[in-house]
Amino acid sequence: MTIEYYDSVWDAIEDTPEEALNMRLRSELMARIAGRVREWDITQKEAAHRLGITQPRLNDLLNGQINKFSLDALVNLTGPANFHLELEIEDEKEVAA
């Protein structure tokens, strides 16, 4: 029996490294946005209005329904959630060195 180790759960369950990366990014954004909403200590109705989404959509986010959110949709919520988002791209050759 061979034991395999993965950097994240997404690496273990997704078919490709690209899909795993997409899921890692989406899960991180969802967690941060959900955390921010909880920090606001306001009703879901008020939080949904602040984010510019419906209350059922906010409920999906707070309940971790990751398959209901694209990476684009989550990126678009970072502004209303008062996050500054930057993209850092590294050359794999440099990372491996």
VEXPADO-878330 format. One record per atom (N, C-alpha, C): residue in three letters; y, x, z; residue number from 1; chain. Coordinates in steps of 0.1 Angstrom, whole numbers. Layout:
N
{resn:Ala, yy:Y, xx:X, zz:Z, resi:NUM, chain:A} $
...
***
This chain:
97
{resn:Met, yy:-12, xx:8, zz:0, resi:1, chain:A} $
{resn:Met, yy:0, xx:0, zz:0, resi:1, chain:A} $
{resn:Met, yy:12, xx:9, zz:0, resi:1, chain:A} $
{resn:Thr, yy:21, xx:6, zz:-9, resi:2, chain:A} $
{resn:Thr, yy:34, xx:14, zz:-10, resi:2, chain:A} $
{resn:Thr, yy:45, xx:6, zz:-5, resi:2, chain:A} $
{resn:Ile, yy:53, xx:12, zz:4, resi:3, chain:A} $
{resn:Ile, yy:65, xx:6, zz:9, resi:3, chain:A} $
{resn:Ile, yy:77, xx:10, zz:1, resi:3, chain:A} $
{resn:Glu, yy:85, xx:1, zz:-3, resi:4, chain:A} $
{resn:Glu, yy:97, xx:3, zz:-11, resi:4, chain:A} $
{resn:Glu, yy:109, xx:1, zz:-2, resi:4, chain:A} $
{resn:Tyr, yy:119, xx:10, zz:-4, resi:5, chain:A} $
{resn:Tyr, yy:131, xx:8, zz:3, resi:5, chain:A} $
{resn:Tyr, yy:143, xx:6, zz:-7, resi:5, chain:A} $
{resn:Tyr, yy:152, xx:-3, zz:-2, resi:6, chain:A} $
{resn:Tyr, yy:163, xx:-7, zz:-11, resi:6, chain:A} $
{resn:Tyr, yy:176, xx:-5, zz:-3, resi:6, chain:A} $
{resn:Asp, yy:187, xx:-2, zz:-11, resi:7, chain:A} $
{resn:Asp, yy:200, xx:-1, zz:-5, resi:7, chain:A} $
{resn:Asp, yy:205, xx:-14, zz:1, resi:7, chain:A} $
{resn:Ser, yy:201, xx:-25, zz:-6, resi:8, chain:A} $
{resn:Ser, yy:206, xx:-38, zz:-1, resi:8, chain:A} $
{resn:Ser, yy:195, xx:-49, zz:-5, resi:8, chain:A} $
{resn:Val, yy:195, xx:-60, zz:2, resi:9, chain:A} $
{resn:Val, yy:186, xx:-71, zz:-1, resi:9, chain:A} $
{resn:Val, yy:187, xx:-75, zz:-16, resi:9, chain:A} $
{resn:Trp, yy:199, xx:-74, zz:-21, resi:10, chain:A} $
{resn:Trp, yy:200, xx:-78, zz:-35, resi:10, chain:A} $
{resn:Trp, yy:193, xx:-69, zz:-45, resi:10, chain:A} $
{resn:Asp, yy:192, xx:-56, zz:-42, resi:11, chain:A} $
{resn:Asp, yy:184, xx:-47, zz:-50, resi:11, chain:A} $
{resn:Asp, yy:169, xx:-51, zz:-50, resi:11, chain:A} $
{resn:Ala, yy:165, xx:-57, zz:-39, resi:12, chain:A} $
{resn:Ala, yy:151, xx:-60, zz:-38, resi:12, chain:A} $
{resn:Ala, yy:148, xx:-73, zz:-45, resi:12, chain:A} $
{resn:Ile, yy:157, xx:-83, zz:-46, resi:13, chain:A} $
{resn:Ile, yy:154, xx:-96, zz:-51, resi:13, chain:A} $
{resn:Ile, yy:159, xx:-98, zz:-65, resi:13, chain:A} $
{resn:Glu, yy:169, xx:-91, zz:-70, resi:14, chain:A} $
{resn:Glu, yy:174, xx:-93, zz:-83, resi:14, chain:A} $
{resn:Glu, yy:166, xx:-85, zz:-93, resi:14, chain:A} $
{resn:Asp, yy:166, xx:-89, zz:-106, resi:15, chain:A} $
{resn:Asp, yy:158, xx:-83, zz:-116, resi:15, chain:A} $
{resn:Asp, yy:164, xx:-70, zz:-122, resi:15, chain:A} $
{resn:Thr, yy:178, xx:-69, zz:-121, resi:16, chain:A} $
{resn:Thr, yy:184, xx:-57, zz:-127, resi:16, chain:A} $
{resn:Thr, yy:194, xx:-51, zz:-117, resi:16, chain:A} $
{resn:Pro, yy:198, xx:-39, zz:-118, resi:17, chain:A} $
{resn:Pro, yy:208, xx:-33, zz:-110, resi:17, chain:A} $
{resn:Pro, yy:222, xx:-40, zz:-112, resi:17, chain:A} $
{resn:Glu, yy:224, xx:-45, zz:-124, resi:18, chain:A} $
{resn:Glu, yy:237, xx:-52, zz:-127, resi:18, chain:A} $
{resn:Glu, yy:238, xx:-65, zz:-119, resi:18, chain:A} $
{resn:Glu, yy:226, xx:-73, zz:-119, resi:19, chain:A} $
{resn:Glu, yy:226, xx:-85, zz:-112, resi:19, chain:A} $
{resn:Glu, yy:227, xx:-83, zz:-97, resi:19, chain:A} $
{resn:Ala, yy:221, xx:-72, zz:-92, resi:20, chain:A} $
{resn:Ala, yy:222, xx:-69, zz:-78, resi:20, chain:A} $
{resn:Ala, yy:236, xx:-66, zz:-74, resi:20, chain:A} $
{resn:Leu, yy:243, xx:-58, zz:-82, resi:21, chain:A} $
{resn:Leu, yy:257, xx:-55, zz:-80, resi:21, chain:A} $
{resn:Leu, yy:266, xx:-67, zz:-79, resi:21, chain:A} $
{resn:Asn, yy:264, xx:-76, zz:-89, resi:22, chain:A} $
{resn:Asn, yy:271, xx:-88, zz:-89, resi:22, chain:A} $
{resn:Asn, yy:269, xx:-96, zz:-76, resi:22, chain:A} $
{resn:Met, yy:257, xx:-97, zz:-72, resi:23, chain:A} $
{resn:Met, yy:254, xx:-105, zz:-60, resi:23, chain:A} $
{resn:Met, yy:260, xx:-98, zz:-47, resi:23, chain:A} $
{resn:Arg, yy:260, xx:-85, zz:-47, resi:24, chain:A} $
{resn:Arg, yy:266, xx:-77, zz:-36, resi:24, chain:A} $
{resn:Arg, yy:281, xx:-80, zz:-35, resi:24, chain:A} $
{resn:Leu, yy:287, xx:-79, zz:-46, resi:25, chain:A} $
{resn:Leu, yy:302, xx:-82, zz:-47, resi:25, chain:A} $
{resn:Leu, yy:305, xx:-96, zz:-43, resi:25, chain:A} $
{resn:Arg, yy:297, xx:-106, zz:-48, resi:26, chain:A} $
{resn:Arg, yy:300, xx:-120, zz:-45, resi:26, chain:A} $
{resn:Arg, yy:297, xx:-122, zz:-30, resi:26, chain:A} $
{resn:Ser, yy:287, xx:-117, zz:-24, resi:27, chain:A} $
{resn:Ser, yy:284, xx:-119, zz:-10, resi:27, chain:A} $
{resn:Ser, yy:294, xx:-113, zz:-1, resi:27, chain:A} $
{resn:Glu, yy:299, xx:-102, zz:-5, resi:28, chain:A} $
{resn:Glu, yy:310, xx:-95, zz:3, resi:28, chain:A} $
{resn:Glu, yy:323, xx:-103, zz:3, resi:28, chain:A} $
{resn:Leu, yy:327, xx:-108, zz:-9, resi:29, chain:A} $
{resn:Leu, yy:339, xx:-116, zz:-11, resi:29, chain:A} $
{resn:Leu, yy:337, xx:-129, zz:-3, resi:29, chain:A} $
{resn:Met, yy:326, xx:-136, zz:-4, resi:30, chain:A} $
{resn:Met, yy:323, xx:-148, zz:3, resi:30, chain:A} $
{resn:Met, yy:325, xx:-146, zz:18, resi:30, chain:A} $
{resn:Ala, yy:319, xx:-136, zz:23, resi:31, chain:A} $
{resn:Ala, yy:319, xx:-133, zz:38, resi:31, chain:A} $
{resn:Ala, yy:333, xx:-131, zz:42, resi:31, chain:A} $
{resn:Arg, yy:341, xx:-123, zz:35, resi:32, chain:A} $
{resn:Arg, yy:355, xx:-120, zz:39, resi:32, chain:A} $
{resn:Arg, yy:363, xx:-133, zz:38, resi:32, chain:A} $
{resn:Ile, yy:362, xx:-141, zz:27, resi:33, chain:A} $
{resn:Ile, yy:370, xx:-153, zz:26, resi:33, chain:A} $
{resn:Ile, yy:366, xx:-163, zz:37, resi:33, chain:A} $
{resn:Ala, yy:354, xx:-165, zz:39, resi:34, chain:A} $
{resn:Ala, yy:349, xx:-174, zz:50, resi:34, chain:A} $
{resn:Ala, yy:354, xx:-169, zz:64, resi:34, chain:A} $
{resn:Gly, yy:354, xx:-156, zz:66, resi:35, chain:A} $
{resn:Gly, yy:359, xx:-151, zz:78, resi:35, chain:A} $
{resn:Gly, yy:374, xx:-154, zz:80, resi:35, chain:A} $
{resn:Arg, yy:381, xx:-152, zz:69, resi:36, chain:A} $
{resn:Arg, yy:396, xx:-155, zz:69, resi:36, chain:A} $
{resn:Arg, yy:398, xx:-170, zz:72, resi:36, chain:A} $
{resn:Val, yy:391, xx:-178, zz:66, resi:37, chain:A} $
{resn:Val, yy:393, xx:-193, zz:69, resi:37, chain:A} $
{resn:Val, yy:390, xx:-196, zz:83, resi:37, chain:A} $
{resn:Arg, yy:380, xx:-190, zz:89, resi:38, chain:A} $
{resn:Arg, yy:377, xx:-192, zz:103, resi:38, chain:A} $
{resn:Arg, yy:388, xx:-187, zz:112, resi:38, chain:A} $
{resn:Glu, yy:394, xx:-175, zz:108, resi:39, chain:A} $
{resn:Glu, yy:406, xx:-170, zz:116, resi:39, chain:A} $
{resn:Glu, yy:418, xx:-179, zz:116, resi:39, chain:A} $
{resn:Trp, yy:419, xx:-187, zz:105, resi:40, chain:A} $
{resn:Trp, yy:431, xx:-196, zz:104, resi:40, chain:A} $
{resn:Trp, yy:430, xx:-207, zz:115, resi:40, chain:A} $
{resn:Asp, yy:418, xx:-210, zz:120, resi:41, chain:A} $
{resn:Asp, yy:416, xx:-220, zz:130, resi:41, chain:A} $
{resn:Asp, yy:423, xx:-233, zz:127, resi:41, chain:A} $
{resn:Ile, yy:421, xx:-238, zz:114, resi:42, chain:A} $
{resn:Ile, yy:427, xx:-251, zz:110, resi:42, chain:A} $
{resn:Ile, yy:415, xx:-259, zz:104, resi:42, chain:A} $
{resn:Thr, yy:418, xx:-272, zz:101, resi:43, chain:A} $
{resn:Thr, yy:407, xx:-280, zz:96, resi:43, chain:A} $
{resn:Thr, yy:403, xx:-276, zz:82, resi:43, chain:A} $
{resn:Gln, yy:391, xx:-280, zz:78, resi:44, chain:A} $
{resn:Gln, yy:386, xx:-276, zz:65, resi:44, chain:A} $
{resn:Gln, yy:395, xx:-282, zz:54, resi:44, chain:A} $
{resn:Lys, yy:401, xx:-294, zz:57, resi:45, chain:A} $
{resn:Lys, yy:410, xx:-300, zz:47, resi:45, chain:A} $
{resn:Lys, yy:422, xx:-292, zz:45, resi:45, chain:A} $
{resn:Glu, yy:428, xx:-287, zz:56, resi:46, chain:A} $
{resn:Glu, yy:439, xx:-278, zz:55, resi:46, chain:A} $
{resn:Glu, yy:436, xx:-265, zz:48, resi:46, chain:A} $
{resn:Ala, yy:425, xx:-259, zz:52, resi:47, chain:A} $
{resn:Ala, yy:420, xx:-246, zz:46, resi:47, chain:A} $
{resn:Ala, yy:418, xx:-248, zz:31, resi:47, chain:A} $
{resn:Ala, yy:411, xx:-259, zz:27, resi:48, chain:A} $
{resn:Ala, yy:409, xx:-261, zz:13, resi:48, chain:A} $
{resn:Ala, yy:422, xx:-262, zz:5, resi:48, chain:A} $
{resn:His, yy:431, xx:-269, zz:11, resi:49, chain:A} $
{resn:His, yy:444, xx:-270, zz:4, resi:49, chain:A} $
{resn:His, yy:451, xx:-257, zz:3, resi:49, chain:A} $
{resn:Arg, yy:450, xx:-249, zz:13, resi:50, chain:A} $
{resn:Arg, yy:456, xx:-235, zz:13, resi:50, chain:A} $
{resn:Arg, yy:450, xx:-227, zz:2, resi:50, chain:A} $
{resn:Leu, yy:437, xx:-228, zz:0, resi:51, chain:A} $
{resn:Leu, yy:430, xx:-220, zz:-10, resi:51, chain:A} $
{resn:Leu, yy:431, xx:-226, zz:-24, resi:51, chain:A} $
{resn:Gly, yy:435, xx:-239, zz:-25, resi:52, chain:A} $
{resn:Gly, yy:436, xx:-246, zz:-38, resi:52, chain:A} $
{resn:Gly, yy:423, xx:-250, zz:-43, resi:52, chain:A} $
{resn:Ile, yy:413, xx:-254, zz:-34, resi:53, chain:A} $
{resn:Ile, yy:400, xx:-259, zz:-38, resi:53, chain:A} $
{resn:Ile, yy:398, xx:-272, zz:-30, resi:53, chain:A} $
{resn:Thr, yy:387, xx:-279, zz:-34, resi:54, chain:A} $
{resn:Thr, yy:384, xx:-291, zz:-27, resi:54, chain:A} $
{resn:Thr, yy:377, xx:-288, zz:-14, resi:54, chain:A} $
{resn:Gln, yy:377, xx:-298, zz:-5, resi:55, chain:A} $
{resn:Gln, yy:370, xx:-296, zz:7, resi:55, chain:A} $
{resn:Gln, yy:355, xx:-294, zz:6, resi:55, chain:A} $
{resn:Pro, yy:348, xx:-302, zz:-3, resi:56, chain:A} $
{resn:Pro, yy:334, xx:-299, zz:-6, resi:56, chain:A} $
{resn:Pro, yy:331, xx:-285, zz:-11, resi:56, chain:A} $
{resn:Arg, yy:340, xx:-280, zz:-19, resi:57, chain:A} $
{resn:Arg, yy:339, xx:-266, zz:-24, resi:57, chain:A} $
{resn:Arg, yy:341, xx:-256, zz:-13, resi:57, chain:A} $
{resn:Leu, yy:350, xx:-258, zz:-4, resi:58, chain:A} $
{resn:Leu, yy:352, xx:-250, zz:8, resi:58, chain:A} $
{resn:Leu, yy:339, xx:-250, zz:17, resi:58, chain:A} $
{resn:Asn, yy:334, xx:-262, zz:18, resi:59, chain:A} $
{resn:Asn, yy:322, xx:-263, zz:26, resi:59, chain:A} $
{resn:Asn, yy:310, xx:-255, zz:20, resi:59, chain:A} $
{resn:Asp, yy:309, xx:-255, zz:7, resi:60, chain:A} $
{resn:Asp, yy:299, xx:-246, zz:0, resi:60, chain:A} $
{resn:Asp, yy:302, xx:-232, zz:3, resi:60, chain:A} $
{resn:Leu, yy:314, xx:-227, zz:3, resi:61, chain:A} $
{resn:Leu, yy:317, xx:-214, zz:6, resi:61, chain:A} $
{resn:Leu, yy:314, xx:-210, zz:20, resi:61, chain:A} $
{resn:Leu, yy:318, xx:-218, zz:30, resi:62, chain:A} $
{resn:Leu, yy:315, xx:-216, zz:44, resi:62, chain:A} $
{resn:Leu, yy:300, xx:-216, zz:47, resi:62, chain:A} $
{resn:Asn, yy:293, xx:-223, zz:39, resi:63, chain:A} $
{resn:Asn, yy:278, xx:-224, zz:41, resi:63, chain:A} $
{resn:Asn, yy:270, xx:-213, zz:33, resi:63, chain:A} $
{resn:Gly, yy:277, xx:-204, zz:26, resi:64, chain:A} $
{resn:Gly, yy:271, xx:-193, zz:19, resi:64, chain:A} $
{resn:Gly, yy:264, xx:-197, zz:7, resi:64, chain:A} $
{resn:Gln, yy:268, xx:-208, zz:0, resi:65, chain:A} $
{resn:Gln, yy:262, xx:-212, zz:-12, resi:65, chain:A} $
{resn:Gln, yy:266, xx:-203, zz:-24, resi:65, chain:A} $
{resn:Ile, yy:261, xx:-191, zz:-24, resi:66, chain:A} $
{resn:Ile, yy:265, xx:-181, zz:-33, resi:66, chain:A} $
{resn:Ile, yy:263, xx:-184, zz:-47, resi:66, chain:A} $
{resn:Asn, yy:253, xx:-192, zz:-50, resi:67, chain:A} $
{resn:Asn, yy:250, xx:-195, zz:-64, resi:67, chain:A} $
{resn:Asn, yy:260, xx:-205, zz:-70, resi:67, chain:A} $
{resn:Lys, yy:268, xx:-211, zz:-62, resi:68, chain:A} $
{resn:Lys, yy:279, xx:-220, zz:-66, resi:68, chain:A} $
{resn:Lys, yy:292, xx:-214, zz:-70, resi:68, chain:A} $
{resn:Phe, yy:293, xx:-200, zz:-68, resi:69, chain:A} $
{resn:Phe, yy:305, xx:-193, zz:-70, resi:69, chain:A} $
{resn:Phe, yy:303, xx:-181, zz:-79, resi:69, chain:A} $
{resn:Ser, yy:311, xx:-180, zz:-89, resi:70, chain:A} $
{resn:Ser, yy:311, xx:-169, zz:-98, resi:70, chain:A} $
{resn:Ser, yy:319, xx:-158, zz:-92, resi:70, chain:A} $
{resn:Leu, yy:318, xx:-146, zz:-96, resi:71, chain:A} $
{resn:Leu, yy:326, xx:-135, zz:-91, resi:71, chain:A} $
{resn:Leu, yy:341, xx:-138, zz:-94, resi:71, chain:A} $
{resn:Asp, yy:344, xx:-143, zz:-106, resi:72, chain:A} $
{resn:Asp, yy:357, xx:-147, zz:-110, resi:72, chain:A} $
{resn:Asp, yy:363, xx:-157, zz:-100, resi:72, chain:A} $
{resn:Ala, yy:356, xx:-167, zz:-97, resi:73, chain:A} $
{resn:Ala, yy:361, xx:-177, zz:-88, resi:73, chain:A} $
{resn:Ala, yy:364, xx:-172, zz:-74, resi:73, chain:A} $
{resn:Leu, yy:356, xx:-163, zz:-69, resi:74, chain:A} $
{resn:Leu, yy:358, xx:-157, zz:-56, resi:74, chain:A} $
{resn:Leu, yy:370, xx:-147, zz:-57, resi:74, chain:A} $
{resn:Val, yy:371, xx:-139, zz:-67, resi:75, chain:A} $
{resn:Val, yy:383, xx:-131, zz:-69, resi:75, chain:A} $
{resn:Val, yy:396, xx:-139, zz:-69, resi:75, chain:A} $
{resn:Asn, yy:396, xx:-151, zz:-75, resi:76, chain:A} $
{resn:Asn, yy:407, xx:-159, zz:-76, resi:76, chain:A} $
{resn:Asn, yy:411, xx:-165, zz:-62, resi:76, chain:A} $
{resn:Leu, yy:402, xx:-165, zz:-53, resi:77, chain:A} $
{resn:Leu, yy:405, xx:-170, zz:-39, resi:77, chain:A} $
{resn:Leu, yy:410, xx:-159, zz:-30, resi:77, chain:A} $
{resn:Thr, yy:410, xx:-147, zz:-34, resi:78, chain:A} $
{resn:Thr, yy:414, xx:-136, zz:-25, resi:78, chain:A} $
{resn:Thr, yy:430, xx:-137, zz:-23, resi:78, chain:A} $
{resn:Gly, yy:437, xx:-141, zz:-33, resi:79, chain:A} $
{resn:Gly, yy:452, xx:-142, zz:-32, resi:79, chain:A} $
{resn:Gly, yy:455, xx:-152, zz:-22, resi:79, chain:A} $
{resn:Pro, yy:451, xx:-165, zz:-23, resi:80, chain:A} $
{resn:Pro, yy:454, xx:-175, zz:-13, resi:80, chain:A} $
{resn:Pro, yy:449, xx:-172, zz:1, resi:80, chain:A} $
{resn:Ala, yy:439, xx:-164, zz:1, resi:81, chain:A} $
{resn:Ala, yy:433, xx:-160, zz:14, resi:81, chain:A} $
{resn:Ala, yy:440, xx:-147, zz:20, resi:81, chain:A} $
{resn:Asn, yy:451, xx:-143, zz:13, resi:82, chain:A} $
{resn:Asn, yy:459, xx:-132, zz:18, resi:82, chain:A} $
{resn:Asn, yy:452, xx:-119, zz:18, resi:82, chain:A} $
{resn:Phe, yy:444, xx:-116, zz:8, resi:83, chain:A} $
{resn:Phe, yy:437, xx:-103, zz:7, resi:83, chain:A} $
{resn:Phe, yy:443, xx:-96, zz:-5, resi:83, chain:A} $
{resn:His, yy:444, xx:-83, zz:-4, resi:84, chain:A} $
{resn:His, yy:448, xx:-74, zz:-15, resi:84, chain:A} $
{resn:His, yy:435, xx:-68, zz:-20, resi:84, chain:A} $
{resn:Leu, yy:432, xx:-71, zz:-33, resi:85, chain:A} $
{resn:Leu, yy:419, xx:-66, zz:-38, resi:85, chain:A} $
{resn:Leu, yy:421, xx:-55, zz:-49, resi:85, chain:A} $
{resn:Glu, yy:414, xx:-44, zz:-47, resi:86, chain:A} $
{resn:Glu, yy:415, xx:-33, zz:-57, resi:86, chain:A} $
{resn:Glu, yy:401, xx:-30, zz:-62, resi:86, chain:A} $
{resn:Leu, yy:400, xx:-25, zz:-74, resi:87, chain:A} $
{resn:Leu, yy:388, xx:-22, zz:-81, resi:87, chain:A} $
{resn:Leu, yy:387, xx:-7, zz:-81, resi:87, chain:A} $
{resn:Glu, yy:376, xx:-1, zz:-77, resi:88, chain:A} $
{resn:Glu, yy:374, xx:13, zz:-78, resi:88, chain:A} $
{resn:Glu, yy:361, xx:15, zz:-86, resi:88, chain:A} $
{resn:Ile, yy:363, xx:23, zz:-96, resi:89, chain:A} $
{resn:Ile, yy:351, xx:26, zz:-105, resi:89, chain:A} $
{resn:Ile, yy:349, xx:40, zz:-105, resi:89, chain:A} $
{resn:Glu, yy:336, xx:44, zz:-102, resi:90, chain:A} $
{resn:Glu, yy:332, xx:58, zz:-101, resi:90, chain:A} $
{resn:Glu, yy:322, xx:61, zz:-112, resi:90, chain:A} $
{resn:Asp, yy:324, xx:73, zz:-117, resi:91, chain:A} $
{resn:Asp, yy:314, xx:78, zz:-127, resi:91, chain:A} $
{resn:Asp, yy:301, xx:81, zz:-120, resi:91, chain:A} $
{resn:Glu, yy:290, xx:75, zz:-125, resi:92, chain:A} $
{resn:Glu, yy:277, xx:78, zz:-119, resi:92, chain:A} $
{resn:Glu, yy:274, xx:93, zz:-118, resi:92, chain:A} $
{resn:Lys, yy:278, xx:100, zz:-128, resi:93, chain:A} $
{resn:Lys, yy:276, xx:115, zz:-128, resi:93, chain:A} $
{resn:Lys, yy:282, xx:121, zz:-116, resi:93, chain:A} $
{resn:Glu, yy:294, xx:117, zz:-112, resi:94, chain:A} $
{resn:Glu, yy:301, xx:122, zz:-101, resi:94, chain:A} $
{resn:Glu, yy:295, xx:118, zz:-87, resi:94, chain:A} $
{resn:Val, yy:290, xx:105, zz:-87, resi:95, chain:A} $
{resn:Val, yy:284, xx:100, zz:-75, resi:95, chain:A} $
{resn:Val, yy:271, xx:107, zz:-72, resi:95, chain:A} $
{resn:Ala, yy:263, xx:110, zz:-82, resi:96, chain:A} $
{resn:Ala, yy:250, xx:117, zz:-80, resi:96, chain:A} $
{resn:Ala, yy:252, xx:131, zz:-76, resi:96, chain:A} $
{resn:Ala, yy:263, xx:137, zz:-79, resi:97, chain:A} $
{resn:Ala, yy:265, xx:152, zz:-76, resi:97, chain:A} $
{resn:Ala, yy:267, xx:155, zz:-62, resi:97, chain:A} $
***
